[in-house]
Amino acid sequence: MTKTYEVNNVKCGGCANTLITALEKDYGKVEVDLEVIPRKITLDIDESQEEALKVKLRGLGYPLVTDELSGFEKATTTAKSFVSCAVGKFNVATSKTE
């Protein structure tokens, strides 16, 4: 079933690229809406996969808006999102030169 989730810490196309690359193997086509705040991702997912998605998003630094995180967890996901964003931008830049 196609579902849309609101995610934190997504700032740009680099973040979107990281999300798409990290999630497409498990969920197929992934759309990231950068025109709204909070940002939204849309993908095909079974209800049984939702917990795994939450864990994966937190690991990338992009937790769901509905996740209840402690102050330390918020800081950690924010730091992870900066790294994920940079990796996403790097991958976009290097794919254009190939």
C-alpha positions as CSV (number, residue, x, y, z in Angstrom):
1,M,0.0,0.0,0.0
2,T,1.3,3.5,-0.8
3,K,1.8,5.6,2.3
4,T,3.1,9.0,3.0
5,Y,5.2,9.9,6.1
6,E,6.4,13.2,7.5
7,V,10.1,13.2,8.3
8,N,12.4,15.6,10.2
9,N,15.8,16.9,9.2
10,V,15.3,16.7,5.4
11,K,16.7,20.0,4.0
12,C,17.6,19.6,0.4
13,G,18.1,17.4,-2.7
14,G,21.1,15.8,-1.1
15,C,18.9,14.5,1.8
16,A,16.3,13.4,-0.7
17,N,18.9,11.5,-2.7
18,T,20.1,9.7,0.4
19,L,16.6,8.7,1.3
20,I,15.8,7.5,-2.1
21,T,19.0,5.5,-2.5
22,A,18.7,4.0,1.0
23,L,15.1,3.0,0.8
24,E,14.4,2.0,-2.9
25,K,15.9,-1.5,-2.5
26,D,13.3,-2.4,0.2
27,Y,10.4,-0.2,-0.9
28,G,10.7,0.4,-4.6
29,K,10.0,3.9,-5.9
30,V,10.4,6.5,-3.1
31,E,9.2,10.1,-3.6
32,V,10.5,12.9,-1.4
33,D,8.4,16.1,-1.3
34,L,10.7,19.1,-0.6
35,E,8.0,21.6,-1.2
36,V,6.3,21.1,2.2
37,I,7.4,21.4,5.8
38,P,7.6,19.0,7.4
39,R,9.0,17.1,4.4
40,K,7.2,14.0,3.2
41,I,8.2,10.7,1.8
42,T,5.9,8.4,-0.1
43,L,6.5,4.8,-0.7
44,D,4.9,1.4,-1.0
45,I,5.0,-0.4,2.3
46,D,3.2,-3.1,4.2
47,E,2.1,-2.4,7.8
48,S,4.6,-5.1,8.9
49,Q,7.5,-3.1,7.5
50,E,6.7,0.2,9.3
51,E,8.9,-0.5,12.4
52,A,11.9,-1.4,10.1
53,L,11.3,1.8,8.2
54,K,11.3,3.9,11.4
55,V,14.6,2.3,12.5
56,K,16.2,2.9,9.1
57,L,15.1,6.5,8.9
58,R,16.5,7.2,12.4
59,G,19.7,5.5,11.4
60,L,20.0,7.9,8.5
61,G,19.2,10.9,10.7
62,Y,15.7,11.4,9.3
63,P,13.2,10.3,12.0
64,L,9.5,10.4,11.6
65,V,7.8,13.5,12.9
66,T,5.8,11.3,15.2
67,D,8.8,9.6,16.8
68,E,9.3,10.5,20.4
69,L,13.0,11.1,20.8
70,S,15.0,12.3,23.9
71,G,17.2,15.4,23.6
72,F,20.2,13.2,23.0
73,E,18.4,11.2,20.3
74,K,17.3,14.4,18.6
75,A,20.9,15.7,18.6
76,T,22.2,12.4,17.3
77,T,19.7,12.2,14.4
78,T,20.4,15.8,13.5
79,A,24.2,15.1,13.4
80,K,23.5,11.9,11.3
81,S,21.3,13.9,8.9
82,F,24.2,16.3,8.2
83,V,26.4,13.4,7.2
84,S,23.6,11.7,5.2
85,C,23.0,15.0,3.4
86,A,26.7,15.5,2.5
87,V,26.8,11.9,1.2
88,G,23.7,12.5,-0.9
89,K,25.1,15.7,-2.4
90,F,28.5,13.9,-3.1
91,N,26.7,11.1,-4.9
92,V,24.7,13.4,-7.0
93,A,27.8,15.4,-7.9
94,T,29.9,12.4,-8.8
95,S,27.1,10.7,-10.8
96,K,27.0,13.8,-13.1
97,T,30.7,13.6,-13.9
98,E,30.6,9.9,-15.0
